[in-house]
């Protein structure tokens, strides 16, 4: 009898372990239909077009070559930058799933009303995951922000 209980408990532990490793455990998780395109953008923050990125909470849209399928949202934070993909991370892309900044404090998805905090990317409404983010390197001496995948 004790052996059967031990086997049952071990089976339950193994099942939960397997479920935990296959769930969305990292921030880079998105829906399976999320486009995978190269990101390679270099911005000179000394130029007037990027003036908003000189101050914390400042943000801009980036819509140039190799900035994803719908562009990027670049935000200046207290510790550096956050670079978000403008494709909604929780829906398959269509004409109404391009993320937008609203009231300089949140990111919204026009299709379903999902919301995220602009400065952190934390979901606050509808979506359970944050927007996809990209890595960057900032050279403060030259004012160059390099964004890459």
C-alpha positions in Angstrom: 0.0 0.0 0.0 2.8 2.4 0.9 4.6 1.6 -2.4 1.4 2.5 -4.4 1.1 5.8 -2.6 4.8 6.6 -3.2 4.5 5.8 -6.9 1.3 7.9 -7.1 3.1 10.9 -5.4 6.1 10.5 -7.6 3.9 10.4 -10.8 2.1 13.6 -9.7 5.4 15.4 -9.1 6.8 14.3 -12.5 3.6 15.5 -14.2 3.7 18.9 -12.6 7.4 19.2 -13.3 6.8 18.5 -17.0 3.9 21.0 -17.2 6.0 23.6 -15.5 8.9 23.3 -18.0 6.7 23.5 -21.0 4.6 26.5 -19.9 5.5 30.1 -20.9 8.2 30.6 -18.3 10.3 33.3 -20.0 9.4 36.8 -21.1 10.3 36.1 -24.7 7.3 33.8 -25.1 4.6 35.0 -27.5 1.8 33.3 -29.5 3.1 30.8 -32.0 2.1 33.0 -35.0 4.2 35.9 -33.8 6.4 37.0 -36.7 10.1 36.3 -36.2 12.0 39.0 -38.1 15.5 40.5 -37.7 15.9 43.6 -35.6 18.9 45.8 -36.3 18.4 49.5 -35.6 20.9 52.3 -34.7 19.6 55.6 -33.4 21.6 58.7 -32.9 19.8 60.2 -29.8 21.5 63.6 -30.5 19.2 64.1 -33.5 16.0 66.2 -32.9 13.8 63.2 -34.0 14.8 61.4 -30.9 14.6 64.3 -28.4 11.9 62.5 -26.4 14.4 59.8 -25.4 16.6 62.3 -23.6 14.2 62.2 -20.5 12.9 59.4 -18.3 9.4 58.2 -19.5 10.0 59.7 -23.0 9.1 57.4 -25.8 9.1 57.2 -29.6 7.9 54.9 -32.4 10.6 53.5 -34.6 9.4 52.5 -38.1 12.5 52.0 -40.2 14.1 49.1 -42.0 14.9 46.1 -39.8 12.7 47.4 -37.0 10.3 44.4 -37.0 7.1 44.0 -39.0 5.2 46.8 -37.4 8.0 48.8 -35.8 9.1 49.3 -32.3 8.3 51.4 -29.2 11.4 52.8 -27.5 11.0 54.1 -24.0 13.6 55.8 -21.7 13.5 54.3 -18.2 15.3 55.2 -15.0 17.8 52.4 -15.6 18.2 52.6 -19.4 15.7 51.7 -22.2 12.8 49.3 -22.9 12.4 48.4 -26.6 9.0 46.7 -27.3 7.8 45.1 -30.5 4.6 46.7 -31.7 2.9 43.4 -32.5 0.6 42.3 -29.8 2.3 39.4 -28.0 -1.0 37.5 -27.2 -2.8 37.6 -30.6 -2.0 36.5 -34.1 -1.1 39.7 -36.1 -3.8 41.4 -38.2 -4.6 45.0 -39.1 -5.8 45.9 -35.6 -3.1 44.3 -33.4 -0.5 47.0 -33.7 0.3 48.3 -30.2 0.0 52.0 -29.5 1.0 54.3 -26.6 -1.9 56.0 -24.9 -1.7 59.0 -22.6 2.1 58.6 -22.3 1.6 56.0 -19.6 0.3 52.8 -21.1 0.5 50.6 -24.2 -2.8 49.4 -25.6 -3.9 46.8 -28.2 -6.8 48.3 -30.3 -8.2 44.9 -31.1 -9.1 43.7 -27.6 -8.2 46.5 -25.2 -5.2 44.8 -23.6 -3.0 47.2 -21.7 0.5 47.3 -20.4 2.4 49.8 -18.3 4.6 51.8 -20.7 7.7 52.1 -18.4 7.8 48.4 -17.4 5.8 46.4 -19.9 3.8 44.8 -17.1 0.3 43.6 -18.3 -2.6 45.3 -16.5 -5.7 44.3 -18.6 -6.6 41.3 -20.8 -3.1 40.0 -21.8 -1.1 37.8 -19.4 2.3 38.4 -21.0 4.4 41.5 -21.6 5.2 42.8 -25.1 8.2 41.2 -26.7 11.3 43.1 -25.9 14.7 43.5 -27.6 18.2 43.9 -26.4 20.1 47.1 -26.9 23.5 48.8 -26.3 23.7 52.5 -25.4 26.9 54.5 -25.9 26.4 57.6 -23.8 29.5 59.2 -25.1 28.2 59.3 -28.7 24.5 59.1 -27.9 24.1 56.0 -30.0 21.4 53.4 -29.2 21.8 50.1 -31.0 18.8 47.8 -30.9 19.2 44.1 -31.9 17.6 40.7 -31.6 
